[in-house]
Amino acid sequence: MPTHGVTTIYDRIGDAFAWLCLTGVVVLTITALARPWRPTPATTSTAPDPSAA
């Protein structure tokens, strides 16, 4: 396997993919912390009211 004079994809883009992934994780983390999860409000039951009859 030659090690000198061979151009690979990694030689061309360097660590760009790793930095892109790291940036994505940071953005998603900040988004998750800025907009905390809130439970949806409970909905009322559709069962008929027994006192109405």
Buried (B, 14 or more C-beta within 10 A) or exposed (E): EEEEEEEEEEEEEEEEEEEEEEEEEEEEEEEEEEEEEEEEEEEEEEEEEEEEE
